[in-house]
């Protein structure tokens, strides 16, 4: 997941910031078109994976499940625009804080929407990881360019809150689908991306939007952008294969933990590779994150050991 989405992030920045053409004046600004391309390619990758592994695409897919997939795909599609728009109205620390707190709405929506109960230690683990990741990123030196970003507004905070809540609804609903229905991770990847791509295509075909025609014109005028778009979509598609497998086998809380700690682990990697330095506060933040992850692993190991002992006791009683 880290490898695919670090590459994906680099390609996204390249597409959005690179001036294309000989005169270096063409800039790509068509992100719904970009996301639609990624969705359809990800759906295609999942389709061929299911075919190659001889898994039936519509296996165990009934009307009730399909309605849920339509719902979760819709929320997954509308969440991103709120996030993109909020970036224009918030300062850098607030954006980072929002990105670091994604575990909270996921847990909250699991509790509110689906009455899921978490062990007490889970709340403590979420608190440690959220505080640790937030502190780590907020204590990182900020460039003058990022400091110059517009200050916070109520509109920007509302957009960010909507983005986080929609993410929470999406992830908690995915959890509920896996608990209730017999569907594989790659099946969900296929249907969610196909439906999300369709939603975006319908929007782009509406008279109120001229993005589709402008994006096609840009690609015709600057064909070199097509390579970057396809690589971006392919990295996203491959990353999603691992994401949906993680979601199926470990749940949304583990998946979101992986995504929110990505920046911390990449920064630690750069420290060891390029001799970068952290301040004392950042090392404390790293310790909090590792404490949270370590606590979760330790308790899970205790639970597994307890389950094994219970099974042994049951076998002994059965023999007696």
C-alpha positions in Angstrom: 0.0 0.0 0.0 2.8 2.4 0.9 4.8 1.7 -2.2 1.8 2.1 -4.6 0.4 5.2 -3.1 3.7 7.0 -2.6 4.2 6.5 -6.3 0.6 7.5 -6.9 1.0 10.7 -4.9 4.2 11.7 -6.8 2.4 11.1 -10.2 -0.6 13.1 -9.0 1.6 16.1 -8.1 3.5 15.7 -11.4 0.2 15.8 -13.4 -1.2 18.8 -11.5 2.1 20.9 -11.4 4.0 20.0 -14.6 3.6 22.5 -17.5 3.1 20.4 -20.6 4.0 21.2 -24.3 7.1 22.8 -25.8 6.2 26.2 -24.5 5.6 24.7 -21.0 2.2 26.5 -20.6 -0.3 23.6 -20.5 -1.4 22.7 -17.0 -3.8 19.8 -16.3 -6.8 20.9 -14.1 -9.4 18.2 -14.8 -9.4 16.1 -11.6 -12.9 14.5 -11.9 -11.8 13.2 -15.3 -8.6 12.0 -13.7 -10.4 10.2 -10.9 -12.9 8.7 -13.4 -10.1 7.3 -15.5 -8.6 5.7 -12.4 -11.9 4.2 -11.3 -12.5 2.6 -14.7 -8.9 1.3 -14.9 -9.2 -0.1 -11.3 -12.4 -1.8 -12.2 -10.8 -3.3 -15.2 -7.8 -4.6 -13.2 -10.2 -6.2 -10.6 -12.2 -7.7 -13.5 -9.2 -9.4 -15.1 -7.9 -10.5 -11.7 -11.2 -12.2 -10.9 -11.3 -13.9 -14.4 -7.6 -15.1 -14.1 -8.2 -16.5 -10.6 -11.5 -18.1 -11.9 -13.7 -16.3 -9.4 -17.2 -15.5 -10.5 -17.7 -11.7 -10.6 -21.4 -12.0 -9.6 -20.9 -14.8 -7.1 -23.1 -14.1 -4.0 -24.2 -10.7 -5.5 -27.9 -10.2 -4.8 -30.2 -7.2 -5.0 -29.7 -6.3 -1.3 -25.9 -6.3 -1.7 -26.0 -4.4 -5.0 -28.1 -1.6 -3.3 -25.5 -1.4 -0.5 -22.7 -1.2 -3.2 -24.5 1.6 -5.0 -24.8 3.5 -1.7 -21.2 3.1 -0.6 -19.9 4.0 -4.1 -22.0 7.2 -4.1 -20.5 8.2 -0.7 -17.0 7.3 -1.9 -17.4 9.5 -5.0 -18.8 12.6 -3.3 -16.3 12.6 -0.4 -13.3 13.7 -2.5 -14.7 17.0 -3.9 -15.4 18.2 -0.3 -11.7 17.5 0.6 -10.3 19.2 -2.6 -12.5 22.3 -2.0 -11.6 22.5 1.7 -7.9 22.9 0.8 -8.6 26.4 -0.7 -10.0 27.7 2.6 -7.8 26.2 5.3 -4.3 26.7 6.6 -1.7 24.0 6.5 -1.8 22.8 10.1 -5.6 22.4 10.0 -5.4 20.3 6.8 -2.7 18.1 8.4 -4.8 17.8 11.6 -7.8 16.7 9.6 -5.9 14.1 7.6 -4.4 12.7 10.9 -7.8 12.3 12.6 -9.4 9.9 10.1 -9.6 7.1 12.6 -12.0 9.0 14.8 -14.9 9.4 12.2 -14.5 5.8 11.1 -14.9 4.6 14.7 -17.7 7.1 15.3 -19.7 6.0 12.2 -19.3 2.3 13.0 -20.8 3.0 16.4 -23.6 5.4 15.3 -24.7 3.7 12.0 -24.1 0.0 12.8 -24.0 -0.2 16.6 -20.6 -1.8 16.5 -18.9 -2.1 19.9 -15.2 -1.8 20.3 -13.1 -3.0 23.2 -12.0 -0.3 25.6 -8.3 -0.5 24.5 -9.4 0.3 20.9 -10.4 3.8 22.0 -7.0 4.3 23.7 -5.1 3.0 20.7 -7.1 5.4 18.3 -6.3 8.3 20.7 -2.5 7.5 20.8 -2.2 7.1 17.0 -4.3 10.2 16.3 -2.4 12.4 18.8 1.0 10.9 17.7 0.4 11.4 13.9 -1.1 14.9 14.4 1.8 16.0 16.6 4.4 14.5 14.3 3.2 16.4 11.3 2.3 19.7 13.1 5.8 19.8 14.7 7.5 19.4 11.2 9.0 22.7 10.0 6.6 24.4 7.5 7.9 26.1 4.4 7.1 29.7 3.8 5.0 28.7 0.8 2.8 26.6 3.0 2.6 29.3 5.7 1.2 31.6 3.0 -1.9 29.5 2.5 -5.2 31.3 3.3 -6.3 31.2 7.0 -9.1 29.1 8.2 -12.8 29.9 7.5 -16.0 28.4 8.8 -16.8 27.3 5.2 -13.4 25.4 4.9 -13.8 23.7 8.3 -17.4 22.7 7.3 -16.1 21.2 4.1 -13.3 19.3 5.9 -15.8 18.0 8.5 -18.1 16.8 5.7 -15.1 15.0 4.0 -14.2 13.2 7.2 -17.8 12.2 8.0 -18.3 10.9 4.5 -15.1 8.9 4.7 -16.3 7.5 8.0 -19.6 6.5 6.5 -17.9 4.9 3.5 -15.4 2.9 5.6 -17.9 1.8 8.2 -20.4 0.7 5.4 -17.7 -1.3 3.7 -17.1 -3.1 7.1 -20.8 -3.8 7.4 -21.0 -5.2 3.9 -18.2 -7.6 4.6 -19.8 -8.7 7.8 -23.3 -9.2 6.3 -22.5 -10.5 2.8 -20.2 -13.1 1.3 -18.2 -10.9 -1.1 -14.5 -10.8 -1.8 -12.3 -7.7 -1.6 -11.7 -7.8 -5.4 -15.4 -8.1 -6.1 -16.1 -5.0 -4.0 -13.2 -3.2 -5.8 -14.7 -4.1 -9.2 -18.2 -2.9 -8.3 -17.3 0.2 -6.3 -14.9 1.5 -9.0 -17.3 0.7 -11.8 -20.2 2.5 -10.1 -17.9 5.5 -9.0 -16.6 5.8 -12.5 -20.2 5.8 -13.8 -21.3 8.5 -11.3 -18.4 10.7 -12.5 -19.1 10.1 -16.2 -22.8 11.0 -15.7 -21.7 14.3 -14.0 -19.2 15.1 -16.7 -21.9 14.5 -19.4 -24.3 17.0 -17.8 -24.7 20.4 -19.5 -23.4 22.2 -16.4 -19.9 20.7 -16.8 -17.5 21.2 -19.7 -14.7 19.3 -18.0 -14.9 16.2 -20.2 -14.5 18.0 -23.5 -11.7 20.3 -22.1 -9.8 17.3 -20.7 -10.0 15.4 -24.0 -8.9 18.6 -25.9 -6.0 18.9 -23.4 -4.9 15.3 -24.0 -5.1 15.7 -27.8 -3.0 18.9 -27.6 -0.5 17.5 -25.1 -0.4 13.7 -25.7 2.5 13.3 -23.3 0.1 13.8 -20.4 -1.6 10.5 -21.3 1.4 8.5 -20.1 1.3 10.2 -16.7 -2.5 9.7 -16.4 -2.3 6.0 -17.2 0.6 5.5 -14.7 -1.3 7.4 -12.1 -4.4 5.3 -12.7 -2.4 2.0 -12.7 -0.6 2.8 -9.4 -4.0 3.6 -7.8 -5.5 0.4 -9.2 -2.7 -1.8 -7.9 -2.8 0.0 -4.5 -6.5 -0.7 -4.3 -5.9 -4.4 -4.8 -4.0 -4.4 -1.5 -6.5 -1.9 0.1 -9.6 -4.0 -0.5 -7.7 -7.2 0.6 -6.8 -5.4 3.8 -10.3 -4.2 4.2 -11.8 -7.7 3.8 -9.3 -9.5 6.1 -8.6 -6.9 8.8 -11.3 -4.2 8.6 -11.5 -0.4 8.1 -9.8 0.5 11.4 -6.6 -1.3 10.5 -6.7 0.1 6.9 -7.1 3.7 8.1 -4.3 3.2 10.6 -2.1 2.2 7.7 -3.1 5.2 5.6 -2.8 7.8 8.4 0.6 6.5 9.5 2.0 6.4 5.9 3.6 9.9 6.2 5.2 9.1 9.5 6.8 5.9 8.2 8.0 7.5 5.0 9.6 10.3 7.0 11.3 7.8 9.3 12.6 6.0 6.2 14.0 9.3 4.8 15.7 9.9 8.2 17.7 6.6 7.9 18.4 6.9 4.2 19.2 10.6 3.9 20.3 11.5 7.5 17.4 13.9 8.2 16.7 15.0 11.8 13.6 15.1 14.0 13.1 17.4 16.9 12.3 16.1 20.4 8.6 16.6 20.1 8.5 14.5 16.9 10.4 11.6 18.5 7.8 11.7 21.4 5.0 11.6 18.7 6.7 8.6 17.0 6.8 6.9 20.4 3.1 7.5 20.9 2.2 6.0 17.5 4.4 2.9 18.1 2.9 2.6 21.6 -0.6 2.5 20.1 0.4 0.0 17.4 2.3 -2.1 19.9 -0.6 -2.1 22.4 -3.0 -3.3 19.7 -0.6 -6.1 18.6 0.0 -7.2 22.1 -3.7 -7.4 23.1 -4.5 -9.2 19.8 -1.7 -11.7 20.6 -3.2 -12.3 24.1 -6.7 -12.8 22.6 -5.3 -15.3 20.0 -3.5 -17.2 22.8 -6.7 -17.2 25.0 -8.8 -18.5 22.0 -6.3 -21.3 21.5 -6.3 -22.3 25.2 -10.2 -22.2 25.1 -10.2 -24.6 22.1 -7.8 -27.0 23.9 -10.0 -27.0 27.0 -13.1 -27.7 24.9 -11.3 -30.6 23.2 -10.3 -32.0 26.7 -13.9 -31.7 28.0 -15.2 -33.4 24.8 -12.8 -36.4 25.3 -13.8 -36.7 28.9 
